[in-house]
Amino acid sequence: MTYELKQARTDASKVLLVSGLWPYHEVDEKKSVGRLNIFHNDELTTGITGLIGVDSIYDLAIRREGGTQRLFTPTTSVEPTLVSVALRSLIGDEASVTEVELASVVGGIPASDTSLRAAAKDAVCLLSTSYITNFADLRRVVDNLRRLHVGYLVVGGYLATRNAESMLECGADAAIVGDAEHSIAPLLAALRGGADFGRVPNLRYRDENGEQVYTSDHLVPLDEIPVTIPSGDLTGMSVPYESMRGCPYKCAFCSYPLVSTKWRFKSAEKLIEDWTTIERRGAKDIVALDSTFTIPPKRLTDFLNLYAESRMTIPWGAYSRVTPLRNEETVIRLKRANNRWLSIGFESGSQRMLDLMKKGTRLKDAYPALANLRKHRISAWSNFIIGYPGETPQTVAETVAFMSDHLFGFYGIYVFNIRDRAMPVLSDPQAGVHWDDVGSDWSHATMTSGEASEIRWRSYVRVAEQNAEAINIDVFRGSNVEKDYGAWSSAFPVLKLLERWSLRQVDPGMAGLGARDDLAAIESELRRRLVPASGDAIQ
């Protein structure tokens, strides 16, 4: 279809907004450890509900004084993603907006959904690529959207920003590169015929000759962005929040710093202003989605001071590097500011691997950091990578030993993967990574992606058996256990029993550890600790 015809057939008074998570069961990273997930593995779901005698996994409860407490609360679609909330706020009132979850588009919209098909026909389609990790998956989504006969299709987000030229080759009409706040409105105006495409910042599109054109770079001052929250009552909702863009660090496995040409962050004063609004609207908690919320040090100090002065009480969680947490006073102040959890990229238990990754952290700092978090009861979600170039059986053994001996709370083990073409390690000749495309299999001198997947599973099994205070989050993804329970809660031992039960169901041979004959004992203990939720069970 020509450039002119595409515009002529686009109805800019309608916008189809597509965002959200990729379907869990299709994520390659989840197909190994994800087999243990009691929400997504039907055999496990049937097994545990049958064992306790309940109809739904959400009817499992633990005994508590005066009654029972439901063990799980579902991750509800009522809580929108930050992307969908932000985009809706940028569209304004000049267009009717229809929102659809990315997962629904991946599976294909059924012909019976006539209302969605009517809303999509000739509409401007805004597609977030933040949870699309490779070009093949993007083409699949674009093809499904074309079957809905959308009009002008615009992509944005992580994958689009890092691979803008390829986005148009994958079937998109345009890509917004980086900040979208000052691009969406003028783009919609241009599609209505009231403005020039060349005046839309951060836009890559095809001109009337079919040639790719890029307009201009534009960075939005973050403190000028209004607080991005859903409309209406936020009672009981976890509200996602963004306080910075880009990253000052240069980890070789990560291209996130390149998403923004400059590392930028909101002021402590802006954070308090926004968070006060969120708390007043009744939100349950705040999830700061930044790569590293606990930097720069001065902003963190100012934020903690202002939080104390504000008398806010809303709990929150964030992502952090290990370095700030080695200071106990910092952890004490985080706790006083109602910080409930921190997701930390330890990445490896081997200093050699941390150095190869250019992580810029010291393994020796991890020990006091974890001790401080444990002492002051801030939950740690710990993350590790298996298979980075240079990984050997020795470095894996060091990581497994670190995880087995020091972790508490929830954690994840992930296979090194080709996130995008700009990952610094891919251009390092010493790393020697052989790969075909984003999301493809890979190999290097010491390992292949297939070997890394197997090693990841064996490493997980060992940590699961050796550390009674740590649980792989993928066993319970689909609930909110990582927010609801710390390692010190009365529910945590029950969750650990469920993890051990799931492991024995999925891998009776225990990945080379030898057959286990304690399944009956685990099931007996689960029947003792778990009961059907009563009608007045606490959520």
N, C-alpha and C positions, 0 to 999 in steps of 0.2 A: 504494500500500500504506500502511495506517495506521501510526502510530508504534508502537502496541502490537503489531500483527502483525509489523512489521519486527523488533522485539526478540525476539518469540516464535520467529521462524524463524532467528534467529542462534545459531550454535553457538560460544560464546566459548572453547571448548577448542581451536578451530582458528584459526590466523591465516595469512592469505595476505599476504605482504610483497612489494610491487611497487615497485621502485626501479631506478635506473640511467640510462643515457644514452638520449636520443631517437635513433632510427635515423639514422645519418649521412647516408644518401642522401636523407632527407626534410627535412633542415634547410635552410631557404631560404638561409641565409648561405653554405652550401657549394655551392649549385648553380652558382655562377659560377666562382670559383677552384677549387672542388671538382671541376670537370671534369678538372683536371690530376692528380687523385689516382691514383697508379698502383696503389693497392690496391682502389679502388672503381670505377674506370673499366675495364670489362672489356677494351675495345680496347687500352688502354695496358698492362694486365697481360699480355695475350697478345703484344703487340708486343715488350715488353722481355724477356720470358722466351724468346720465339722468337729474338730477336737474340743472346742469350747462350747459348741452348741448354740451358735448365733447365726443369724441370716446374713449379716453384713460385717465386714471387717471393722466398720466404724461402730459396731455394737460391742466390741471388746472393751472391757473395763477392768480397772484395778480396784481392790477394796480400799476404802478409806473411812475414817471415823464418821459415822452417821450415814453411810451409804456407799456409793460407788463413783468413780471418775472415769469417763471415757478416755481411752488411751490415745486415740487418734482424732484429729480434726482434719477434714478434707481441705486440700488446697483448692480454693474455690475460684471459679472464673469471674466472680464478682469483683475480685481485685484486679484492676487493669494493669497493663505494663506501663512503665514510664513513657515508652515510645508512643503508645496509643493516646495517652493523656496529653502529652506534649503536642502531637500532631493535631489532635482535635482542637486544642486551644489556638493553633495557628491558622486554622481554616476559616474561622469567623462564621458569620451568619449568612453569608451570601451563597452558601451551598448546603444542600442537605447531605448528611454524612451517614453512611452505613458501615458499621464495623464488622469485620469477620476475622475469626482466629486463623492464624497461619496453618495450624494443624488441620483445620477443616478444608482448606484449599489443597493441601498436600494430598489428601485422600480423594479429592474430586467432589465438587458440589453435585448432589443428586438432582436429576431432572425434575423431581417432585418439588424442589424448593423454588417455586415460581416467584415468590416475593424477592428473594435474593437475586435471582437471575434478572428480574426487572430492574432492580436497583443498580446492578452492575452494568447493564447494557449501555454502552457509549459513555460511561462515567469516567472521570479522571480517577485513575487507580494509584494510590500511594502505597507502595510495598516496602516494608522495613526488612532489611537483610541482616539484622543484628543476630538472628539465630539461624541463619542459613550459612553453612560452612564451606560449600563448594559450588562450582559452576554447574555441575550436573543436576544438583538439587534445585538450583535457581532456575535452570531451564525447565525443569519439571513444574515448578510453581507457575512460571510465566506461561507455559503451554496451557495449564489448567485455567488460568485467568483469561487467556485468549479464547478459550472455549466458552467463557461467559460473555464474550463479545464486549469486553471493556474497551474504552476509548484510549486515551493517552495514558501510558503506563510509566510511572516515575518510581525509581528505586532510590533508597537512601539507607544510611546505617553503616555498620562496620564493613561488611563485604563490599558494598558499593563504594565507600570512600577509599578503600585500599586498592580497588580494581575497577575504577570508573570506566575506562575504555572497554573492558571486557563485559561490562554490564549491558552496553548497547549491542554487543555481539551476541549476548545471550537472549536478546529479544526485547529488552526494555527500550522505551522511546527516549528516556532521559535519566540522568543520575544526578542527585544532589550530593556534592562532595563536601563532607564536614558539616558545619553548622547549617541548620535549616530554618532557623527562626526568621531570618530576613529574606528567605527564598520562596517559601510556600505561597504567601499572598501574591507577590508579583507574578509568580508562575501561573497561578489560577487566573489572574487578570490578563496575562498574555494569551492564555487559552480561550478566554472570552473575547479576545480581539481588542483589548483595551491597552495593551502595552507591548513593548519589544522584548523578545526573548533575551536579547543581548544585555538587557538591564537587570536580569535576574542573577544575583551573585551565586557563586559556587555551583553553577549548572553546566553539565556536559549534555549536549543534545546533538541532533543531526539538523543541519541547515537545509534549505530548499534544494540543494544539490545532493543531499544524502551524505554529506561529509560531517565527520564529528567535529564539534566546536566546543571550546570551553570558554566561559565568560570571564570571570575574575574571582580571585580569592577574597573572602571577607570573614573576619573573626568577630563574633558577637561578644560584647562585654557581658560577662556572666552575671554581674551584680544587677544588670538592667533587666534581666529576664524575670517576669513575674513568677511567683511560686507556682509550680506545676503540680496541681492536684486535681483529682476528679471532682466534678460538681456534686452538690448534694451532701447528704450526711455521710461522714466517714466512720461512724461508730463501728468498732470491731474490725476495721480494715488496717492491713499493713500497707503503709504508703511508701512507694519507692522514691528515692531522692538522689539528685545528681549535684555534687558540689564542685566538680572540677572536670576538665577535659584534657586529654593527653596524659603524659607521665614523664617525670624527669629522669627516670632510670632507663637503662639500655640492656635489659635482659635479652640475650641473643635468640631466645625462643619466642619472643613476643614482638609484634609490630604495633601494639597499641599506642606507643608514643607517637607513631607516625599518623595516627588518626587526626591529630591536630598539629598544625605547623608550629604551635607554641603551647607549652604547658601553661594552663590557666586555672585559677581557682577562685571561688567566691570568698568574700571576706567573712570573718567570724561574725560580724554584725549582720550580714545578710543571712547567714545560717540561722541565727537566733530569731530573726524576723520571720523567716519562712517556717521554721519549726514551731514557733509560737502559734502561727496561723493553723498549722496542721493539728496541733494539740487541741486548740479551741474548737476545731471542727469534729473532734471526738475520735480521732484515729487511735487504733490500738498500739501501734508502734511505727517506727521509721526504719527503713532499710536503705542505708547509704550505699549506692552502687559504684562508687568511685574505685579506681584501681588501688588507691592507697589514701584512705581518709585521714590517717594520722600524721600527714605531712602537709605543709612544712611545719617545723616545730613551733614557730611563733604563732601560726594560725591555730594550731591545736591548743596551745596554752591560752590564747585569747578566747577561744571557743569555750574551753572548760571554765574559765573565769566567768564569762558572760552567762553560761548555762546555770552556774550556781547563783548568780545575781538575779536571774530571771524567775527563779522558783518554778521552772518547768519540772515536770515529773515523767514525761513520756519516755518510755524505754526505746532503745535503738540498737542497731547492729551495723557493722561496717567491715570493710576490708583493710588489712594493715600489713605492713612489713614487720619482720620480727624485731628490728633494731630498736624502735621506740619502747618496746615492751620489756626490754631488759631492765629498765629503770622502774623500780617498785613504786616510787612516788607517782609516776605517770599512770600506772595501772590503778593505784588507789584513787586518783582523781577521776579516771575514766569510770570507775565503779560508782563514785559519788554522783557522777553525771548520768547515772542510770544506763550505762552501756552494758548490754546483756550478753552480746557475743561479738567475736571478731573472727573473720575468715582470714587465714594466714597462709601465704605461699611459702612454705618451707622448701618445697621442690625436691630436696634430696637430704639424705643423712650422711652424705659424703662431701667433704670440703672440696675434694678434687672436682666433683661434678658441679658444685656451686661455682667454682672458678671457671670451668669450661662454659657454663651457662652465662657467665658475666653477670651473675645475680647481684654481686656487690654486698653480700651478707656473709656473716661468719657463723659457722655451725655452733661455735661455743656460746654465741649469744642466744641460741634457741633454748638452752637449758634454763637460765634464769627467767627468760620470758615465759616459758610454760609454767615454771614454778610460781611466778607472780600471778599469773592468770588463775591457776588452780587455787592458790592461797586466798585470793580475793573473789573467787567464784564468778569469773567472767568466762563464759564458754568459749572454747577454741574450736573452730572448724579448720582442720589442717589439710593442706593439699600438697600432693607429691606427683612428680613426673617420672615415668619409667621409659627408658629407651633413647634418651637424648644422646647425640653423638659423643662417643667416648665411654658410654655405659658398659660395664663389665659385670660378671658375676660377683666380683669383689665389691664394687660400688653398690650394687643392688643389696648385697648382704649387709652392708653398712646402713643402708636406708631402712631395711627391715628391722635391724637391731635397734635403731633409733626409734622407730615407730612402736616397736614392741615394748621398749623400756620406758618411754617418756610421754607418749601421747595420752590424752584423755578427751572424752567427748566424741565428736563426730569428725570423720576425715574422708578424703577421697584419694584414690590412686588413679592417675590418668596416663595413657600411653602418649608419648610424644607424637604430635600430628602436624601435618602441613596445613596451618590455618590460613595463610595467604602467601603470595609470592614475595612479599616484602619482608618476610621474617629474616633478620640479619644472618642467622646461622646458614641459610640456604646459599648465601653468596660468599661464605667462608670456605676457601678451598681446603683448609686443614680439616674441616668437619666432614667433607666428602659425602654429602647427602645426595643420594640418587632418588629422584622422584619424577612423576609425570605431570601431575596437576594438583591443584588445591584439593585436599581431602583424599589424595591417592595413597596407595601403599608406598613404602620407602625402604631404603637400606643404607647402611654406612659400614665403615670398616669393622665395627664391633657388634652389630645387631641388625636385624630386619624388623619391620613393623609386626609381622606375624610372630616372631620370637618374643618381641616385647609384650604382645598381648598375652602369650602364655606365661611369661615371667610375671606379668602383673597379677594374673590370677593366682599363681603359686605364692607370690608375695602377700597378697591379700589373705589367703588361707592361713598363712603363718602368723600374721598379725592378729587375725581374728581369734586364733586359738591361744596365742601367748599373752594378749593384752585384754584383761577383763574390763578395763575402763575406757575402751575405745570401740566405736562402731562405725562401719562404713555407711555413709549417708545414703548410698544407692539402694541399700536394703529397704529403706523406708521413704524413698522419694515418692511423693504423692500425698504426703501428710506434712505436718509442720513440727515434727519431733525436734528438729534442730533448734527451733525457736522456743518450744515449750519446755524442753527438759535439758538440764545440765547433767554432768556426770554424777553430781551429788544428789540428784532427785531420787525419790523412792521408785519412780517408774524406770529409771535407767537399767537396773539389773534385769527387769522384765524384758526390755528391748534387747538386751544382750542375749538373753535366753532365746528370743525369737530369731535373732541373727544366727545363733548356733544351730537352732532347729532348721532354719532355711538352708544353711550350708550342708547339713547332713542329708536333706532331701535332694538337693541339686547335685551334690558330689559326694556320694557315700564313701568313695575311696580317698577323699580328702586330699586330692592333688599330690599324691605321693607321700603323705604323712602316715599312711597306713589306715586300715579300716577301723572305724570307731563303733563301739557297741553300746554307747551311752544314750542313744536316741530315746529309748523307753524312759530313762531317768529324766531327760529333759522334758519330755511330754508330760510326765507326772508332775514335775515342778510347775510347768505352764498351767496345768489344770488347777493346781493349788493357788497360783497367784492371779490368774485371769478368771473373770466371771462375766456373764452377760450384763450389759448395762441396764440398770433399773430405769424406770420411767422418769425419775427425778435426778438422773445421773448428772454430775457436774461436767460441763464441757471443758 
